[in-house]
Amino acid sequence: MKIFYLFLLLLIAQSASAQLSSDEKKIIDYLKAHHGEAEELLIESVNINSGTLNVDGVKKVGAVYRRELDKLGFTTEWVDLPDSLRRAGHLVASRKGSQGKRLFLIGHLDTVFELDMEFSPYQKLNDSTATGQGVNDMKGGNVVMISALKALHELGLLKNTFIIAYFTGDEESSGSPHEVARRDFIERAKTTEIALGFEGAQGLNTVAAARRGIGGWTLNVTAKTGHSAGIFSENAGYGAIYEAARIINEFRTQLKDKKYLTFNPGLISGGSEIRLDPANARMEAIGKTNIISPAAFVAGDLRFISEVQRDRARERMKAIVSQNLNGTSASISFTDGLPAMEPTEGNYNLVKYLDRITQDMGIGATKAGDPGARGAGDISDIAKYVDSLDGMGASGSGAHKPGELINLKEFPLLIQRAALMIYRLSRQNPALN
């Protein structure tokens, strides 16, 4: 029985392999033979602290990737940002051929782990798992992209292709104003046809055809003050804290069932006096239990699947804020962050395209993941301009946490998947539907 099972697996593998062209088989063979180089590049980049605010560290990681991309015949450049943004800038590598689809490949150099946090270097835990800062988000994804491009280059399969590989230096916390930080990124994306984001993969068989957008909101409440013995009376009213509590509870009750819409009050303060430190996300309140609070402040985020959903939510929130308790007044303001990567027919055609590749590889069908399971990312800034697919990077768990993990068993297969995707898209007249 065991022999029969092994024989069956062999037949399946041979059948899958038969779906690959001779060039594609060479790509797979090359990547298998040179996988150690991919892991070496991963180790080198993970062992450099590149927290977003560590400008020198971000530039060092960029230099490592630039070295590798220079070897592959790409034209590389560093895009500086205004000093006022206090960010490192971005790495761009490009080829300007005329064959196949014009591709925009997205990575980022930074991590959430700043210099004042305990450093966690690359450490292999076992045959299937390694840990380290940014090992999955997204130095693993960067290596997936670069290793795929390296295989295609070494086999002479990048000739006359149009590819822009763009590595932002501040994805985890973009410089402000955001539109300045992403101006060059967006303009270059507009010259292409398809964007592939190398953020973390959700396993071998799930990719992101949509991602939620994110924005912020702040609530300011003022109220009559006086002795606490008079609260709830017509003359005294309810105070600012009760009004703030009413508002955020109404947000919950009226909006919580809207699919893909979330709104989180992350900071709240109230009392006789409030001192705000927005730059450091800190607040200080002064008050007494026997004084009706005259001031309250709440700050939160809003996540949405489309601009229509965002705008409807904002209007409903404004209406809730306007229905003030006695003796109070309130106002709400909104800030834009990243737009949504909205689900489009073009994006889902790319899922189908990748599905054919993974089935030809013999690793199973590919489907689009749940948009609600992913936050916003760089690809969201350009998804309205080009057909887009994200989640093409490394798989693992624990992103943004100490002990972040990469799945080393899936890592080589994800590199192969990326290489075949880039290869097929960069051939003459690839059919996407």
Secondary structure, DSSP 8 states (H G I E B T S, - for coil): -HHHHHHHHHHHHHHHHHTS-HHHHHHHHHHHHTHHHHHHHHHHHHTS--BTT-HHHHHHHHHHHHHHHHHTT-EEEEE---GGG----EEEEEEE--EEEEEEEEEE--BS--TTS-----EEEETTEEE-TTTTTTHHHHHHHHHHHHHHHHTT--TTEEEEEEEES-TTS--SSHHHHTHHHHHHHTT-SEEEE-S-BSSSSEEBS-B-EEEEEEEEEEE---BGGGTTSTTT--HHHHHHHHHHHHHHHHHTTSTT-EEEEEEEEEESEEEEEGGGTEEEEE--TTB---EEEEEEEEEESSHHHHHHHHHHHHHHHHS--TTEEEEEEEEEEE--B---HHHHHHHHHHHHHHHHHTS---EE--GGGS---GGGGTTTTSEEEB--S-BEE-TTSTT-EEETTTHHHHHHHHHHHHHHHTSSS----
